[in-house]
Amino acid sequence: MQLGEPAKMQSSINVTPLVDVVLVLLIIFMVVAPQMQQGPPVDLPETARPRDQGGDGARILVTIDQAGELWIDAEHVASERFREGLVDAAGAEPNPRVVIQGDARLRFGEVRRAMLAVEQAGFHGVGLIAERGIEVAQGS
């Protein structure tokens, strides 16, 4: 090497800082994700074979907690204002899906009243959310 000769560049990439940042972000998302649930906590009923929810369109989540209180997305709504709350939640969306998640300890009559109110508010069809349970062997 002589004086005045330019030094050779090293063309290797150090990925250690990138891996460190990605791992920190992963940990942050793992801690924050469970807290992003909408509405009050409910104990969902179990079913052997829940169908695919399908569709990526707008969705209005209606929650019925253990006390029978109604929630639209994450907002508590009085039963007298339930229909108006649904219309407000739909906004300008032409055909949003309404999905109900009810506590497993509720009587079906309470869920059915919510389904009728959704239908009377002008929304067609209601989805129900359940957790996948243990499959029971058929034929026994």
Residue frames relative to the residue before (quaternion, step in Angstrom):
aa qw qx qy qz dx dy dz
M 1.0000 0.0000 0.0000 0.0000 0.00 0.00 0.00
Q 0.1970 -0.7886 0.5756 0.0897 3.51 -0.81 1.02
L 0.6289 -0.5214 0.4112 0.4043 3.51 -1.27 0.31
G 0.7909 0.3035 -0.2301 0.4790 3.54 -1.02 0.81
E 0.5445 0.5980 -0.4101 0.4216 3.58 1.25 -0.07
P 0.4484 -0.7039 0.4679 0.2909 3.63 -0.78 0.94
A 0.4969 -0.6528 0.4897 0.2953 3.56 -1.12 0.78
K 0.4939 -0.6450 0.4930 0.3114 3.57 -1.15 0.62
M 0.3894 -0.7141 0.5340 0.2308 3.57 -1.02 0.85
Q 0.3238 -0.7086 0.5874 0.2190 3.53 -1.14 0.68
S 0.1877 -0.8202 0.5354 0.0734 3.55 -0.74 1.01
S 0.4159 0.6784 -0.5063 0.3324 3.59 0.88 0.85
I 0.3287 -0.7436 0.5546 0.1775 3.57 -1.07 0.82
N 0.2979 -0.7368 0.5828 0.1695 3.53 -0.96 0.92
V 0.1369 -0.8378 0.5266 0.0455 3.60 -0.29 1.24
T 0.4215 0.7270 -0.4623 0.2831 3.61 1.19 -0.09
P 0.6769 0.4662 -0.3311 0.4636 3.67 0.80 -0.78
L 0.6182 0.5441 -0.3435 0.4515 3.60 1.06 -0.70
V 0.6556 0.5015 -0.3044 0.4754 3.58 0.93 -0.88
D 0.6322 0.5329 -0.3306 0.4550 3.60 0.98 -0.79
V 0.6697 0.4938 -0.2997 0.4668 3.59 0.89 -0.90
V 0.6575 0.5096 -0.3138 0.4576 3.60 0.92 -0.87
L 0.6599 0.5000 -0.3149 0.4640 3.60 0.94 -0.78
V 0.6343 0.5116 -0.3327 0.4747 3.60 0.99 -0.74
L 0.6567 0.4983 -0.3133 0.4715 3.61 0.94 -0.83
L 0.6228 0.5414 -0.3354 0.4544 3.59 1.02 -0.77
I 0.6605 0.4977 -0.3044 0.4727 3.58 0.92 -0.87
I 0.6379 0.5223 -0.3307 0.4593 3.59 0.95 -0.82
F 0.6776 0.4810 -0.3002 0.4684 3.61 0.87 -0.87
M 0.6395 0.5274 -0.3338 0.4490 3.59 1.01 -0.72
V 0.6731 0.4797 -0.2944 0.4797 3.58 1.06 -0.70
V 0.7304 0.4525 -0.2379 0.4529 3.59 0.92 -0.90
A 0.5806 0.6445 -0.3741 0.3280 3.63 0.99 -0.75
P 0.6818 0.4744 -0.3353 0.4446 3.68 0.77 -0.76
Q 0.6665 0.5084 -0.3050 0.4519 3.60 1.13 -0.50
M 0.5910 0.5937 -0.3596 0.4109 3.60 1.27 -0.07
Q 0.3874 0.7272 -0.4824 0.2972 3.61 1.24 0.21
Q 0.3515 -0.7370 0.5406 0.2027 3.56 -0.97 0.89
G 0.8039 0.2832 -0.2175 0.4757 3.54 -1.14 0.70
P 0.6756 -0.4876 0.3570 0.4224 3.53 -1.31 0.01
P 0.5662 -0.5848 0.4320 0.3884 3.59 -1.16 0.38
V 0.0208 -0.7903 0.6123 -0.0120 3.56 -0.93 0.92
D 0.3982 -0.6689 0.5746 0.2526 3.53 -1.25 0.56
L 0.2500 -0.8156 0.5059 0.1278 3.58 -0.16 1.29
P 0.4965 -0.6264 0.4952 0.3405 3.59 -1.11 0.60
E 0.4016 -0.7108 0.5260 0.2383 3.54 -1.21 0.53
T 0.0589 -0.7703 0.6339 0.0347 3.53 -1.18 0.64
A 0.5545 -0.6347 0.4232 0.3325 3.55 -1.09 0.64
R 0.8250 0.0484 0.0133 0.5628 3.57 0.94 -0.82
P 0.0723 -0.7994 0.5948 0.0445 3.60 0.09 1.17
R 0.4371 -0.6897 0.5101 0.2703 3.56 -1.00 0.81
D 0.6257 -0.5286 0.4230 0.3874 3.52 -1.30 0.43
Q 0.4702 -0.6887 0.4762 0.2788 3.59 -0.92 0.90
G 0.1489 -0.8547 0.4865 0.1035 3.58 1.15 -0.63
G 0.7889 0.3565 -0.2488 0.4342 3.51 -1.33 0.23
D 0.2096 -0.7817 0.5779 0.1047 3.53 -1.05 0.82
G 0.3834 0.7462 -0.4708 0.2732 3.60 1.23 0.26
A 0.7290 -0.4005 0.3134 0.4581 3.51 -1.35 -0.08
R 0.0929 -0.7982 0.5950 0.0133 3.53 -1.06 0.79
I 0.1877 -0.7446 0.6311 0.1093 3.55 -1.01 0.89
L 0.2063 -0.7949 0.5635 0.0899 3.57 -0.63 1.14
V 0.0989 -0.7716 0.6280 0.0197 3.56 -0.70 1.16
T 0.0899 -0.7983 0.5953 0.0163 3.56 -0.77 1.06
I 0.1164 -0.7475 0.6500 0.0724 3.54 -1.05 0.84
D 0.2516 -0.8022 0.5232 0.1392 3.58 -0.43 1.19
Q 0.7640 -0.3954 0.2557 0.4410 3.56 -1.32 0.07
A 0.6874 0.4727 -0.2765 0.4770 3.60 1.10 -0.69
G 0.5436 -0.6301 0.3939 0.3902 3.61 1.26 -0.08
E 0.4314 0.6923 -0.4649 0.3442 3.59 1.26 0.26
L 0.3564 -0.7457 0.5322 0.1836 3.57 -1.07 0.80
W 0.0657 -0.7632 0.6427 0.0089 3.53 -1.13 0.84
I 0.1440 -0.7431 0.6454 0.1027 3.55 -1.06 0.79
D 0.7799 -0.0731 -0.0720 0.6175 3.51 -0.46 1.35
A 0.7699 -0.3155 0.2127 0.5124 3.66 -0.49 -1.00
E 0.5982 0.5879 -0.3402 0.4252 3.59 1.26 0.24
H 0.4107 -0.7045 0.5267 0.2399 3.57 -0.84 1.04
V 0.0682 -0.7976 0.5993 -0.0061 3.57 -0.93 0.96
A 0.4390 -0.6675 0.5323 0.2799 3.57 -0.98 0.88
S 0.5921 -0.6086 0.3868 0.3597 3.58 -1.04 0.73
E 0.6113 0.5540 -0.3534 0.4410 3.61 1.13 -0.55
R 0.7484 0.3700 -0.1954 0.5145 3.59 1.11 -0.65
F 0.3347 0.7879 -0.4729 0.2087 3.60 1.26 0.18
R 0.6725 0.4939 -0.3076 0.4574 3.61 0.83 -0.94
E 0.6608 0.4986 -0.3079 0.4691 3.58 0.93 -0.90
G 0.6348 0.5354 -0.3233 0.4536 3.58 1.05 -0.76
L 0.6346 0.5216 -0.3303 0.4649 3.58 1.04 -0.74
V 0.6563 0.5011 -0.3101 0.4712 3.57 0.93 -0.90
D 0.6487 0.5075 -0.3185 0.4692 3.60 0.99 -0.80
A 0.6626 0.5082 -0.3093 0.4550 3.60 0.97 -0.83
A 0.6315 0.5315 -0.3376 0.4524 3.59 1.08 -0.67
G 0.1585 -0.8190 0.5349 0.1340 3.58 1.04 -0.71
A 0.7883 -0.2785 0.2348 0.4959 3.54 -0.89 -0.97
E 0.4190 0.7105 -0.4694 0.3151 3.60 1.27 0.02
P 0.4440 -0.7441 0.4281 0.2569 3.63 -0.63 1.07
N 0.8340 0.0091 0.0481 0.5496 3.61 0.84 -0.89
P 0.0447 0.8302 -0.5551 0.0244 3.64 0.47 1.06
R 0.4276 -0.6633 0.5454 0.2825 3.55 -1.19 0.57
V 0.2211 -0.7444 0.6146 0.1384 3.56 -1.02 0.81
V 0.0537 -0.8001 0.5970 -0.0240 3.55 -0.74 1.12
I 0.1888 -0.7935 0.5730 0.0794 3.57 -0.83 1.01
Q 0.0348 -0.7440 0.6659 0.0429 3.52 -1.06 0.85
G 0.0588 -0.8161 0.5743 -0.0260 3.52 -0.62 1.19
D 0.5746 -0.5828 0.4479 0.3599 3.53 -1.15 0.62
A 0.5539 -0.6434 0.4211 0.3192 3.60 -0.99 0.83
R 0.6772 0.5033 -0.3006 0.4447 3.61 1.13 -0.51
L 0.4827 0.6671 -0.4364 0.3627 3.60 1.26 0.04
R 0.4592 -0.6047 0.5557 0.3386 3.51 -1.29 0.37
F 0.5785 -0.6133 0.4019 0.3572 3.56 -1.02 0.72
G 0.5652 0.6185 -0.3833 0.3887 3.60 1.11 -0.58
E 0.6409 0.5166 -0.3275 0.4638 3.59 1.05 -0.71
V 0.6480 0.4921 -0.3135 0.4896 3.58 1.01 -0.78
R 0.6446 0.5305 -0.3184 0.4492 3.58 0.98 -0.84
R 0.6208 0.5312 -0.3433 0.4631 3.62 1.02 -0.74
A 0.6464 0.5025 -0.3175 0.4784 3.58 1.01 -0.80
M 0.6409 0.5235 -0.3266 0.4566 3.59 0.99 -0.79
L 0.6524 0.5028 -0.3111 0.4741 3.59 0.99 -0.80
A 0.6432 0.5179 -0.3226 0.4625 3.60 0.99 -0.80
V 0.6190 0.5274 -0.3377 0.4739 3.58 1.06 -0.73
E 0.6675 0.4960 -0.2969 0.4694 3.57 0.93 -0.90
Q 0.6705 0.4930 -0.2980 0.4676 3.61 0.97 -0.81
A 0.6291 0.5237 -0.3370 0.4651 3.58 1.19 -0.44
G 0.6210 -0.5912 0.3279 0.3966 3.59 1.26 0.00
F 0.5493 0.5813 -0.4139 0.4348 3.61 1.22 0.21
H 0.2756 -0.7801 0.5455 0.1341 3.56 -0.91 0.95
G 0.8297 0.1421 -0.1390 0.5216 3.54 -0.71 1.09
V 0.0714 -0.7812 0.6202 0.0001 3.52 -1.04 0.87
G 0.2658 -0.7460 0.5878 0.1654 3.56 -1.01 0.83
L 0.2335 -0.7506 0.6006 0.1464 3.56 -1.19 0.59
I 0.2715 -0.7603 0.5709 0.1495 3.56 -0.96 0.89
A 0.0510 0.7755 -0.6263 0.0612 3.56 -0.97 0.94
E 0.4458 -0.6554 0.5307 0.3001 3.55 -1.28 0.32
R 0.4997 -0.6187 0.4990 0.3443 3.56 -1.15 0.57
G 0.1989 -0.7944 0.5686 0.0786 3.54 -0.77 1.10
I 0.6740 -0.4371 0.3761 0.4617 3.53 -1.30 -0.23
E 0.4086 -0.7158 0.5070 0.2522 3.57 -0.79 1.00
V 0.3096 -0.7384 0.5765 0.1632 3.51 -0.96 0.97
A 0.4806 -0.6692 0.4827 0.2969 3.56 -0.90 0.92
Q 0.3134 -0.7566 0.5466 0.1747 3.57 -0.80 1.02
G 0.7393 0.4117 -0.3020 0.4390 3.52 -1.19 0.58
S 0.6308 0.5309 -0.3632 0.4339 3.61 1.16 0.14
